[in-house]
Amino acid sequence: MSTRYLVMLAAGLVFAGNALAESGEVLAKNSNCMTCHAVDNKLLGPPFREVAAKYKNDKGAQAALEKKVRSGGAGVWGKMPMPATAMSVSDGDIKGIVQWVLSLK
């Protein structure tokens, strides 16, 4: 592999990571997630960075959080329930939002 090819590949990966972060955040805003969540501070629900930290080493986090966003839940972060979003947000958007949340550091 040539050095030029490796540099182009690395640049593409960086761009893809930035696009994921931007698109996940946009999806979260457009899907009303930010009504109850913020990136860094607690609103009604936990901050997204706290969610990312909690599930940092959990290999099943993506699937589990997609299910929780889709179906709703309560008890993990306190008594305030999170409503289901099954009909109002597509599976693809939920996947993108959860990927973005888990990418936060």
N, C-alpha and C positions, 0 to 999 in steps of 0.2 A: 504494500500500500504506500502510495506516495505521501509525503508530508503535506502537500497541498490538499489532497483528499481528506486527510485526517483533520486538518484545520477547518475545512468546509463542513465536515461532519460534526465537529465540536460546536461550531457556530450554529448549525441547524438545531442541535440539541438544546443549546441555550435559548434560542428563539422559541422553540417548542415549549420549553418550561415556562418562559415568560407569557406565552400565549395562553397556556393552561391556567396560570394564576389570574391573568386578566379576565379570561372568559368565565372561570369559576366564580370570581367575585361579581362579575356582571350578572351571571345567572342567579346568584344568591340575592342580589339587589332586585332583579326583575321578578323573582319568585317570592318576594316579601319575607325572606328569611331575616332581613335586617330589621324587621319590625320588632323581633324578640331577641335577636343576637347582634353582637358587634364583634369586631376582630379582637380587640384588646380589653374591653371592659364588659362586665356583667350588666345585662338589661333584665329581661324576664328569664331568658335562658343563659347558659354559660357562654363566655367568650369563645370564639372559634379557636384561638390559640391554645386555650385550656383544653378544648376537645382534642386538638392535635397532639398535645403533650400527653394526655391520658392514654391515647391509643397509639402512641409512637411505635412501639414494638409489637403491636398486635397484628398478626398476619391476616386475621379475619375481620379487621376493622372496616374495610371498605364495604364488604357485603353486609355486615351487621348495621352499620350506620345508614346505608341505603335503605335497609328494611325499616329502621327506626324512623327515618324521614318520611318514608312512604306510609307507614302504619301509625305513626305517633307513639307516644310512650310517656312514662313518668317514673320517678323514683330514683333514677341514676344521679341526677343533679339537684334533687330537691323535690318538693311536692308539686310544683307547677308543671302541669302536663303539657307536652308538646302535641299539638293537633296533627292529625294525619294530613298528608298532602297528596294522597293517592290520585285524586282526579284533577287537581289543579296544576301539577307539575309533571312533566314527562319523565319517564325512566332515564332517558339520556341526560336530561338536565339534572336530575338527582345525582346521577353518577358523576357528572362534572362538578357539581357543588361539593360533594363529599371528597372527591380527589383534591380539589382546591383546599378545603378545610384541612385535610390530612397533610397537605404540603406546607402548611404554615409552621414556622419555627419560632 
